[in-house]
């Protein structure tokens, strides 16, 4: 996620430079063909503008839908923060004579392992996503080690080796970690170390964590419907292909030289429409560590810091740094 006040114009152009360059080259080819062949390539602008209005409406729908996915993802991980603090506080508030401090620590440690495992599950690439986090490593070198090392180095600090070895046999690590939390609660409840009310309350919190995990997985594993994404792309291309022909009709009527204005104006219009489409395209998948995605690595680290401080630990990792304006 970019955390400075504004993207610079250069950063915006650099991110979308291909559409600007291709639009300029394509428009120049149309105008050169018009110049040297004398064939009237121009088309009336009115029907083209009608297509442009339809494209604008469709892109608006697509971008609104993409933004909804990104904003829902941010709300889900905001709830993960809140429920993590609530769960840790509930565990620590169990009276000391009933359970040992080591048990409380192991429960909070296992919860941290769940948060980190869920983060890595959300970072796994999907066929409909872009290039994954590797394309951002140039701008966020601190993030590079996390991507390369994977989930095990992060969670092994919080789990005993035997439990970790068993968990790695499963495909869905976060689900198994929450299951183990439930089994631990049931174990001490059967030993009469946990009241019925406290057991029900803590199981309810684990249920909420399962709910948040499922919502996060829903966004990750179900893509923005491909028919909408594909249709928006193709009708945008069709409209952009027609733009130079319509501008030739406009500029060609003023004087013999003004039709060359078709090239820069066509390039700018093509760039604007493809830029808007690109923004929506990158907002569809809010967990792939792109420039404007939900910074779940930083959120996870914040939870880690909060809960370790609740345990009065000394070895606490620092917050993720902002690198070149990005926080992942």
Buried (B, 14 or more C-beta within 10 A) or exposed (E): BBEEEEBEEEBEBEBBEEBBEBBBEBBBEBBEEBEEEEEEBBBEBEEBEEBBEEBBEBBEEBBEBBBEBBEBBBEBBEBBBEBBBBBBEBBBEBEEEBBEEEBBBBBBBBBBBBBBBBBBBBBEBBEEBBEBBEEBBEBBEBBBEBBEEEBBEBBEEBBEEEBBEEBEEEEBBBBBBBBBBBEBBEEBBEEEBBEEEBBEEBBEBBEBBBEBBEBBBEBBEEBBEEEBBEEBBEBBBEBBEBBBBBBBBBBBEEEEEEBBBBBBBBBBBBBBBBBBBBBBBBBBBBBBBBBBBBBBBBBBBBBBBBBBEBBEEEEEEEEBEBBEBBBB
